[in-house]
Amino acid sequence: MSPPTSSSSSSDVLLKNKFLGYLIWQSIPSSLIFFFFSLTTSSFHQTLFSSLFISFLTFHFSNLIFSFSLSFISSPYPHRLPSPFAFASPFLRFLFLPSALPPSPEFRLRAKASLCFVFFVVASGLSAAVSMCGLIGIGGFEDGWVWVWVFGRVGLRGFFVGLMFGLHYVFMRRWILHFPIIQRPPYFNFKMGIPSASRRAFQLSAVAFLFSAILLAILPHPLGGSIATRGFFTEQILFSIGTFAIFLCWEVTHHLHLVLHTKRSVLAPPKGSAAAETNPSEHLLSALEESNPTSLLRYLAYLDLCMVSENNVDTWRRAAFFEETGETYKRVIAVCLRPLEHLASTLGEGLGNSVDKPAQLSNQLSSPTDAQLDSKYLEPLDNFQLYAWCSRTVASLTACSRKEDKFGVAQLSGSNAAVISTLLSCLLAVENFMGKKTNLQSPNQLLGPAGIRWATVNSGRVDIAASKRRNGPMNSKAYAIADVLKTSIYQVVSAFHDEMLAGAKASLLDKDWITSDKPLFGTREMLIQKLRIFLDFRAT
């Protein structure tokens, strides 16, 4: 096994620093919430300093459990969980059919994510039980047996409350790290999220308090005795306030985790150092090529690459992409086109290429409510932020190459043709998924006798499955991806409009901007026609 390189070690240090900073900063709001709760409940009892100190340590220990479990499941990649039957079938085959084929790597990834989610839900229940015992334990009941009884009763309700929060967190997919469109300072982003975190904590705590009370009354348990009326109401008041305090602490922790882990990280050596002079892009390229495709490090690398390509802050880093050999530029374009190629291939395999008549007919005759087909596309379409970064990056680098590429590596390496072909193929695949007409039309159908361009008439034949999906949750995601792709294509067309127009008149448009290989979706003729529509600024 080869020793880790300096770039990989620096990337590991980057993630560790983010995680340690998150653990340190989350202790500050947790302490403030605990002391505010202790002051609020001080009218119900007299609290000793030793009891308060033990409760404080217990509360922080439980929040540390929640913070660690939150880091286990948080991911920028929208994993899709397997069904219970699909999750259990490989284990049953392994028990009864040892010679069966091992599960696929994709299933292993989904199973690992499922186990992490189960761990998070259980850890949330344990964390809430410990936190509630620590908060209510500061009461110091005079009767020891009554204190133990209330302690166990509150701990059981706290476990139910934690399970409810964990299940809500998992099924609402709040574990996905959504990167902000505009990168603001962390303090500003954290401050802006406090009101919404407080409202959500209040709503969830009210629902969890009622359900935990109902469950505790229904389920048989040895702690179902009765206490005095005053003690009962005191317990309910303390438990309701404690539930809100725990949920508020968890919501603030979730928001802080999101702010710190989605903050842009500069994957480059310091400016002026020896590494910055020799190979300033190695840290970024190693993170893009060697890291796990679903890891946070790769998403941070794509975000950093997009910022460098679009902005004029670190122009020295973008200039390093256009070095004389062209290897760096080809590697950058390749890692950005790979996710878009995967999207186009996935949509093309499931829906059938629009020029493939048997596949298209089979797709039209299929059931429009095929849940398995929808789940297949839901995961790729959920990964919108990655597709946006990739399309924006290749479009910005291609547009910048017109003035900043001194050696002409973008054109000579064939990267410009690869970028346009991939963007057009992906756009055609997404539009076909949305139900838009992608049939190839001859120029005679577009031009009238006097050279007037006529509007095309819709034949009225609409894909039934696509028309049903227009009202589904995936249509808005597909529309957003198509909008980003069209904006990226227009950015390149606007930068090279004169060259493309001259090439179109000389019948060289396909030679300079369309690859000779078979497209991922559609045909070369469809890509050329689509590019001409963009060249005329008629693509909508």
Secondary structure, DSSP 8 states (H G I E B T S, - for coil): -----HHHHHHHHHHHHHHHHHHHHHHHHHHHHHHHHHHHGGGT----HHHHHHHHHHHHHHHHHHHHHHHHH-BSS------HHHHHHHHHHHHH-TTS----HHHHHHHHHHHHHHHHHHHHHHHHHHHHHHHHGGG--SSHHHHHHHHHHHHHHHHHHHHHHHHHHHHTTTTB----SS---HHHHHHHHHHHHHHHHHHHHHHHHHHHHHHHHHS--TT-----HHHHHHHHHHHHHHHHHHHHHHHHHHHHHHHHHTS----S--TTSHHHHH-TTHHHHHHHHHS-TTSHHHHHHHHHHHHHHH-SSSHHHHHHHT-TT-HHHHHHHHHHHHHHHHHHHHHHHHH--TT-HHHHHHHHHS-TT-HHHHHHHHHHHH-HHHHHHHHHHHHHHHHHHHHH-SS-HHHHTTHHHHHHHHHHHHHHHHHHHHT-------HHHHB-TTS-B------S---HHHHHHTTSHHHHHHHHHHHHHHHHHHHHHHHTHHHHHHHHHTT-HHHHHS-SS--SSS-HHHHHHHHHHHHTT---
